[in-house]
Amino acid sequence: MVAKLLAKLDVTEEEFVAVCTKASKDKKNKKDIRTLLSGTDFKLFREVMHEENKKLNDEAYEALKHQQALEAAKQKEREMQRQREGLTDKEQEELNVAIQESIELEVQLCG
């Protein structure tokens, strides 16, 4: 597959290997080269896909944790809203401030 592409581009395998070897010294390029070569090496392909899948799973988990924290904060606010009835104006204002600070803290911890 790579050989056909190189032939179309009029690049020899030696030139390709030389460029890849030089580029692999840079960390970002090294990742790109691994991805490119994974198309011709099944073990490398499987390893690259496993790494990518783990990265996506980690991102999804973090997003889920953030969403759950926001939902928990909203639930706290709803519960506190129910308890506000019967409070004095001063108590209600103090409670509103405390709820807002709690929500902001939850967002900071998860964001």
N, C-alpha and C positions, 0 to 999 in steps of 0.2 A: 504494500500500500504506500509506504513512504518512498520506496524506490520509484514507483510510478510517478508520484508527485515530483520527486527530484528530477526525473527525466523530463517531465513537462516544463519544469522551470529551468532546465539546462544547467543543473547543478550536479557535480559529481558527489559520490558518497563520501569521498575523502574531504571535500570542501565542507560538506554538511557536518561531518564528524568534527572537523577543526573548529567550525563556528560554534557547535554545541559545547565542545570542550571549553572553549574560551568563555562562552556565555554562562556556563554552569558555575563559574566562580562567584557570580552575583546570586544572592539568595532568591530574589524574585525570579530571575531567569531560570534558576535551577528548578523551581516549581513548574514553570512553563514547559521546560524540556521534559521533565518527568511526565507531565500530562500528554505531551506530544508523543513520547515514546510508548506510553501506555497503550496506544492504539495498535501496536505491533507485538506487545509482550503481555500475555494474559495475566501472569502473576503480578506484574507491575500495574496493569489496568485494575485488577481486583483490589490491590493495595490503595491505589489512588481513589477509587470509588469508595472504599471503606473509610478513608480519611475524610472525603467530602461528605459522606453520609453522617459521620460522627459530628462534623462541624455543623451541618444543617440541623441535626438532632439537638445539639447544644443550643443553637440559636432559638429553636422552637421551644425548648424547655425554659429558656430565659424569658421569652415572650409570654409563655403561659404563666410563669411565676409573677411577672409584672401584672398581667391581666387579673390573676387571682388576688393580688394585693390591692388592686384598685377596686375590685368587687367587694373585698372585705372592708375596705374603707367606706364604700358607699353603704354597705349593710350597717356598719357602725353608725353612720350618719342617720340612716332611717330609724334605727333603734333609739338613738338619742332624740330624734325629732318627736317620737312618741312620748318620751319621758319629759319633754319640755313643757308640756301642758301642765299648768299649775305652778310654774316657776315665776318668780318676780322678774321684772324687766332686766334688772341688773344680773341676776343669776342666768337668765337666758342669754344675755350678751356674753357673759364669761364662758358659758357653754359653747356658744357659736365660735368664739375665738379658739377655744381648746379643740374643738372638732376640726377647724380649719388647719390648725397646727398639726394635728394628728394625721390628717390627709396628706399634707405636704411632707411630713416625715416618711410616711408610707411610700410616697412617690419617689423620694430621694433614695430610700433604701433599695428600691426595686429598679430604679432608673439608672 
